[in-house]
Amino acid sequence: MPKVLFAPPARAFVEQEILYLRDRSPAAAIAFRAGIARLGRQLARFPQSGFLRQDIPLGGIYRIVLGDYRVDYELAGDDVLVLLIRHGRQAEPGLPLDDDADYEAP
């Protein structure tokens, strides 16, 4: 069974989110931590249970939705590497927040 590893940005997000939630709602922090644990078990058993992202230029990146959170990961040999976790209301990393942005090459 593959191991599920967390890259530093994903690990930092989990730690910060637990602290944030614990200050506002201890029950929400407990639920978030339990959700991350369930996600780890699911990815260990079914590494391809997310969907391959077609919206980014990098190949082999999967996304899975965990409640309000988006989790991006890749298969790294026999293991699963969780790259990034973010709340669904957060902007995609690396994309401008301007709704009028032109993404086409000049």
Rosetta blueprint (number, residue, H / E / L):
1 M L
2 P L
3 K L
4 V E
5 L E
6 F E
7 A L
8 P H
9 P H
10 A H
11 R H
12 A H
13 F H
14 V H
15 E H
16 Q H
17 E H
18 I H
19 L H
20 Y H
21 L H
22 R H
23 D H
24 R H
25 S L
26 P H
27 A H
28 A H
29 A H
30 I H
31 A H
32 F H
33 R H
34 A H
35 G H
36 I H
37 A H
38 R H
39 L H
40 G H
41 R H
42 Q H
43 L H
44 A H
45 R H
46 F L
47 P L
48 Q L
49 S L
50 G L
51 F E
52 L E
53 R L
54 Q L
55 D L
56 I L
57 P L
58 L L
59 G L
60 G L
61 I E
62 Y E
63 R E
64 I E
65 V E
66 L E
67 G L
68 D L
69 Y E
70 R E
71 V E
72 D E
73 Y E
74 E E
75 L E
76 A E
77 G L
78 D L
79 D E
80 V E
81 L E
82 V E
83 L E
84 L E
85 I E
86 R E
87 H E
88 G L
89 R L
90 Q L
91 A L
92 E L
93 P L
94 G L
95 L L
96 P L
97 L L
98 D L
99 D L
100 D L
101 A L
102 D L
103 Y L
104 E L
105 A L
106 P L
